[in-house]
Amino acid sequence: MNILIINGPNLNLLGKREKSIYGEKSFEDYLCELQQRYAQHHIAYYQSNIEGELIGKIQEAGFSCDGIVLNAGAYTHTSIAIGDAIRAVPAPVIEVHISNIHAREEYRHTSMIAAAAKGSIIGFGLDSYRLAIEALTENER
């Protein structure tokens, strides 16, 4: 399978920002672990702090890959356009969040993309990405 992981704003700072919430590991280090664990699959990665670039990548990859793992960061709570992009492509999208968004500030409790996604995995730290890959590849086993 060809899987694309897309991370939104500020997720390029994993391992550096708010370590009590997001941990000490960079996403690039974790990505290497995922790629080794799922060597039978091609796992690519894209990150942007810009909403339109995230939408463009969903539109581009959503017609060519087998699945997308998306952590839209704060755009989760504000972007109707990202939800529309998810609906526009045939590739299944799994929404992920490192922290439990429902245990945080009230404005984080609402996801504008959850209804468009195949499913959501929330609050398992970086392991949320692994769980999303498991969900996408479950029919491969």
WOGIVEN-V110250 format. One record per residue. N is the residue number from 1. RES is the residue in three letters. NEAR is the number of other C-alpha atoms within 8 Angstrom. Layout:
{{N;RES;NEAR} {N;RES;NEAR}}
//
This chain:
{{1;MET;9} {2;ASN;10} {3;ILE;14} {4;LEU;13} {5;ILE;11} {6;ILE;13} {7;ASN;14} {8;GLY;17} {9;PRO;13} {10;ASN;8} {11;LEU;10} {12;ASN;10} {13;LEU;8} {14;LEU;14} {15;GLY;11} {16;LYS;8} {17;ARG;7} {18;GLU;7} {19;LYS;10} {20;SER;5} {21;ILE;6} {22;TYR;13} {23;GLY;10} {24;GLU;8} {25;LYS;8} {26;SER;11} {27;PHE;10} {28;GLU;6} {29;ASP;8} {30;TYR;10} {31;LEU;9} {32;CYS;8} {33;GLU;8} {34;LEU;10} {35;GLN;11} {36;GLN;7} {37;ARG;6} {38;TYR;9} {39;ALA;7} {40;GLN;5} {41;HIS;9} {42;HIS;10} {43;ILE;11} {44;ALA;8} {45;TYR;9} {46;TYR;8} {47;GLN;11} {48;SER;11} {49;ASN;7} {50;ILE;8} {51;GLU;10} {52;GLY;6} {53;GLU;8} {54;LEU;13} {55;ILE;11} {56;GLY;8} {57;LYS;9} {58;ILE;12} {59;GLN;12} {60;GLU;8} {61;ALA;10} {62;GLY;16} {63;PHE;9} {64;SER;7} {65;CYS;12} {66;ASP;10} {67;GLY;14} {68;ILE;16} {69;VAL;15} {70;LEU;12} {71;ASN;11} {72;ALA;11} {73;GLY;11} {74;ALA;9} {75;TYR;11} {76;THR;12} {77;HIS;12} {78;THR;8} {79;SER;10} {80;ILE;8} {81;ALA;7} {82;ILE;12} {83;GLY;14} {84;ASP;9} {85;ALA;11} {86;ILE;14} {87;ARG;9} {88;ALA;7} {89;VAL;10} {90;PRO;7} {91;ALA;11} {92;PRO;11} {93;VAL;12} {94;ILE;15} {95;GLU;16} {96;VAL;13} {97;HIS;14} {98;ILE;12} {99;SER;10} {100;ASN;10} {101;ILE;11} {102;HIS;8} {103;ALA;6} {104;ARG;8} {105;GLU;8} {106;GLU;6} {107;TYR;6} {108;ARG;11} {109;HIS;11} {110;THR;7} {111;SER;9} {112;MET;11} {113;ILE;14} {114;ALA;11} {115;ALA;7} {116;ALA;9} {117;ALA;14} {118;LYS;10} {119;GLY;8} {120;SER;9} {121;ILE;12} {122;ILE;11} {123;GLY;10} {124;PHE;11} {125;GLY;10} {126;LEU;9} {127;ASP;8} {128;SER;14} {129;TYR;9} {130;ARG;9} {131;LEU;9} {132;ALA;13} {133;ILE;10} {134;GLU;8} {135;ALA;7} {136;LEU;10} {137;THR;9} {138;GLU;7} {139;ASN;5} {140;GLU;4} {141;ARG;4}}
//
